[in-house]
Amino acid sequence: MGCITNNPAARRYYRRLIVTLLLYAVTLAVSIVVFVHFRPTGPLAYALAILPAIPVIGILAVFGLYLAEEKDEFQRFIGVQAMLWGIGGQLAVTTVWGFLESFVHVPHLNPINNFAIFWAFVGVSIPVLLARYK
């Protein structure tokens, strides 16, 4: 899944990813500004709190579209394997941290960090998987 510019599926993936990340930045900024300056309550507060999560979920859809559109079976295989490593790594970290919270009283791991932990494992696993199959 390297930076293959002559691959149409990869080009679409990167274009969609950039748009989704920009939407995330805008929605997060809007939510923060509105909460800091106007202190909304009720349904508006819930909607603004959820707003930045929509592009975050969209990132998963963008990756799913890439996997569906990618013609190269090896690239799809690497993408799926990386997602599995991401899920496994994220589950391992949050499970261990949960036990640490329960018994040793380490600081609480905010669930909002789960997505970043997942993608960190995905990002680390891709070059490892590619090197494994060279």
KEKE-3310 file (N, C-alpha, C; in steps of 0.2 Angstrom, whole numbers, plus 5000, padded with zeros to 4 digits):
npx = (5004:5010:5016:5009:5008:5004:4993:4976:4966:4973:4976:4963:4960:4970:4966:4952:4955:4962:4952:4943:4951:4953:4939:4937:4946:4940:4927:4930:4937:4926:4917:4924:4926:4913:4909:4917:4915:4901:4894:4885:4869:4859:4851:4858:4871:4874:4874:4885:4895:4896:4899:4913:4916:4910:4918:4929:4924:4921:4934:4937:4927:4933:4945:4939:4933:4944:4950:4940:4940:4953:4963:4974:4978:4988:4990:4978:4978:4988:4983:4971:4977:4985:4975:4969:4980:4980:4968:4970:4981:4976:4966:4974:4982:4972:4965:4975:4978:4966:4966:4977:4971:4961:4968:4980:4979:4982:4982:4966:4962:4957:4943:4942:4955:4956:4955:4966:4976:4973:4976:4989:4995:4991:4998:5012:5012:5011:5023:5031:5024:5025:5039:5041:5036:5045)
npy = (4994:5006:5022:5023:5031:5029:5020:5019:5016:5019:5032:5038:5034:5041:5054:5055:5052:5064:5074:5069:5070:5084:5088:5083:5091:5103:5101:5098:5109:5119:5113:5114:5128:5133:5126:5132:5146:5148:5138:5127:5118:5103:5096:5102:5102:5089:5086:5094:5088:5075:5078:5079:5066:5060:5062:5055:5042:5041:5039:5026:5021:5026:5019:5006:5007:5009:4996:4989:4994:4992:4983:4975:4960:4957:4970:4972:4962:4965:4977:4972:4963:4973:4980:4970:4968:4981:4981:4970:4975:4987:4982:4974:4984:4992:4983:4979:4991:4994:4984:4989:5001:4997:4990:4996:5009:5018:5033:5037:5030:5039:5034:5040:5040:5027:5026:5032:5024:5012:5016:5019:5006:5000:5008:5005:4992:4990:4993:4983:4971:4972:4971:4958:4951:4953)
npz = (5000:4997:4992:4978:4964:4951:4953:4951:4961:4973:4972:4972:4985:4993:4989:4994:5008:5011:5010:5019:5031:5031:5033:5046:5053:5052:5057:5070:5075:5073:5083:5095:5096:5096:5108:5118:5117:5117:5125:5122:5125:5128:5114:5104:5109:5110:5096:5091:5099:5093:5080:5075:5075:5065:5052:5057:5057:5044:5039:5041:5031:5020:5019:5018:5005:4997:4998:4992:4979:4975:4963:4964:4971:4981:4987:4993:5002:5010:5015:5022:5031:5039:5044:5053:5061:5067:5074:5083:5090:5095:5104:5112:5119:5125:5133:5142:5148:5153:5164:5171:5175:5183:5194:5197:5196:5186:5175:5168:5152:5139:5129:5116:5111:5106:5092:5087:5092:5086:5072:5073:5075:5063:5054:5058:5055:5041:5034:5040:5036:5022:5021:5026:5015:5005)
capx = (5000:5015:5013:5009:5004:5000:4988:4970:4963:4977:4975:4957:4961:4973:4961:4947:4958:4964:4946:4940:4955:4951:4933:4938:4949:4935:4922:4933:4938:4919:4914:4928:4924:4906:4908:4921:4912:4893:4892:4878:4866:4853:4852:4864:4878:4875:4876:4891:4900:4896:4901:4920:4916:4908:4923:4933:4921:4922:4941:4936:4924:4937:4949:4935:4932:4951:4950:4935:4942:4960:4963:4980:4976:4993:4989:4972:4980:4992:4978:4967:4982:4987:4969:4969:4985:4978:4963:4973:4986:4972:4963:4979:4984:4966:4964:4981:4977:4960:4968:4981:4967:4958:4972:4986:4976:4985:4977:4961:4964:4950:4941:4944:4962:4956:4956:4973:4980:4972:4979:4996:4997:4990:5004:5018:5012:5011:5030:5033:5021:5029:5046:5040:5034:5049)
capy = (5000:5011:5028:5021:5036:5026:5016:5023:5015:5022:5040:5039:5033:5047:5060:5054:5053:5071:5077:5067:5073:5091:5088:5081:5097:5109:5100:5098:5117:5122:5111:5117:5136:5134:5124:5137:5153:5148:5133:5124:5112:5100:5092:5105:5100:5082:5086:5096:5083:5070:5081:5077:5059:5058:5061:5049:5035:5041:5037:5018:5020:5027:5013:5000:5009:5007:4989:4986:4996:4989:4977:4971:4956:4958:4976:4971:4957:4969:4981:4968:4961:4979:4982:4965:4970:4987:4979:4966:4980:4992:4978:4972:4990:4995:4978:4979:4998:4993:4981:4994:5006:4994:4987:5000:5016:5023:5038:5034:5031:5041:5030:5044:5038:5021:5026:5034:5018:5007:5018:5018:4999:4999:5012:5002:4985:4990:4992:4976:4966:4973:4968:4951:4947:4954)
capz = (5000:4997:4988:4971:4961:4945:4954:4952:4968:4978:4971:4975:4992:4996:4988:4999:5014:5013:5011:5026:5037:5032:5036:5053:5056:5052:5062:5077:5076:5074:5089:5100:5096:5099:5115:5122:5117:5118:5130:5120:5129:5125:5107:5100:5112:5108:5089:5091:5101:5088:5073:5073:5075:5058:5048:5059:5055:5037:5037:5040:5025:5014:5018:5015:4998:4994:4998:4987:4972:4973:4959:4966:4977:4986:4990:4997:5007:5015:5019:5027:5037:5043:5049:5058:5066:5070:5079:5088:5094:5099:5109:5117:5123:5129:5138:5147:5151:5158:5170:5175:5178:5189:5199:5199:5196:5181:5173:5163:5145:5136:5123:5110:5109:5103:5085:5086:5094:5080:5066:5074:5074:5056:5051:5059:5053:5034:5032:5042:5032:5016:5022:5027:5009:4999)
cpx = (5004:5012:5014:5005:5001:4995:4981:4967:4967:4977:4969:4957:4964:4969:4956:4949:4959:4957:4943:4944:4953:4944:4933:4941:4944:4930:4924:4934:4931:4917:4918:4926:4917:4905:4912:4918:4904:4891:4885:4876:4861:4855:4858:4871:4879:4878:4883:4897:4901:4899:4908:4920:4914:4913:4928:4930:4922:4929:4941:4933:4929:4942:4945:4934:4939:4951:4946:4937:4949:4960:4969:4978:4981:4992:4983:4974:4984:4987:4974:4971:4984:4981:4968:4974:4983:4973:4966:4977:4981:4968:4968:4980:4978:4964:4969:4980:4971:4962:4972:4976:4963:4962:4978:4984:4980:4980:4972:4963:4957:4949:4942:4951:4962:4958:4963:4978:4979:4976:4987:4999:4996:4996:5011:5018:5013:5019:5033:5030:5024:5036:5046:5039:5039:5053)
cpy = (5006:5017:5027:5026:5034:5022:5020:5022:5019:5030:5042:5039:5039:5054:5060:5055:5060:5075:5075:5070:5080:5092:5087:5088:5102:5107:5100:5105:5120:5120:5114:5125:5137:5132:5129:5144:5153:5143:5130:5119:5109:5096:5095:5103:5093:5082:5088:5092:5077:5072:5078:5070:5056:5057:5055:5042:5035:5038:5029:5017:5021:5021:5007:5001:5007:5000:4986:4988:4993:4983:4972:4967:4956:4964:4975:4967:4961:4974:4978:4966:4967:4981:4977:4966:4976:4985:4975:4971:4984:4988:4976:4978:4992:4989:4978:4986:4997:4990:4985:4999:5003:4992:4992:5008:5021:5028:5035:5035:5033:5037:5034:5042:5031:5021:5028:5028:5013:5009:5018:5011:4998:5002:5008:4995:4985:4989:4985:4971:4966:4970:4961:4947:4949:4948)
cpz = (5000:4993:4981:4967:4954:4946:4956:4959:4973:4978:4973:4982:4995:4995:4993:5006:5016:5014:5018:5032:5037:5035:5044:5056:5057:5057:5069:5079:5078:5081:5095:5101:5099:5106:5120:5122:5118:5122:5128:5125:5125:5118:5103:5103:5110:5100:5088:5093:5097:5082:5071:5072:5068:5053:5050:5057:5047:5035:5036:5033:5019:5013:5015:5007:4994:4993:4993:4980:4970:4969:4961:4972:4983:4990:4995:5003:5012:5019:5024:5033:5041:5047:5054:5064:5070:5076:5084:5093:5098:5105:5114:5122:5127:5134:5144:5151:5156:5164:5174:5178:5184:5195:5202:5199:5192:5179:5168:5156:5141:5130:5116:5107:5106:5095:5083:5087:5088:5074:5067:5073:5067:5052:5052:5056:5045:5032:5034:5038:5025:5016:5022:5020:5003:4997)
residu = (MET:GLY:CYS:ILE:THR:ASN:ASN:PRO:ALA:ALA:ARG:ARG:TYR:TYR:ARG:ARG:LEU:ILE:VAL:THR:LEU:LEU:LEU:TYR:ALA:VAL:THR:LEU:ALA:VAL:SER:ILE:VAL:VAL:PHE:VAL:HIS:PHE:ARG:PRO:THR:GLY:PRO:LEU:ALA:TYR:ALA:LEU:ALA:ILE:LEU:PRO:ALA:ILE:PRO:VAL:ILE:GLY:ILE:LEU:ALA:VAL:PHE:GLY:LEU:TYR:LEU:ALA:GLU:GLU:LYS:ASP:GLU:PHE:GLN:ARG:PHE:ILE:GLY:VAL:GLN:ALA:MET:LEU:TRP:GLY:ILE:GLY:GLY:GLN:LEU:ALA:VAL:THR:THR:VAL:TRP:GLY:PHE:LEU:GLU:SER:PHE:VAL:HIS:VAL:PRO:HIS:LEU:ASN:PRO:ILE:ASN:ASN:PHE:ALA:ILE:PHE:TRP:ALA:PHE:VAL:GLY:VAL:SER:ILE:PRO:VAL:LEU:LEU:ALA:ARG:TYR:LYS)
# end
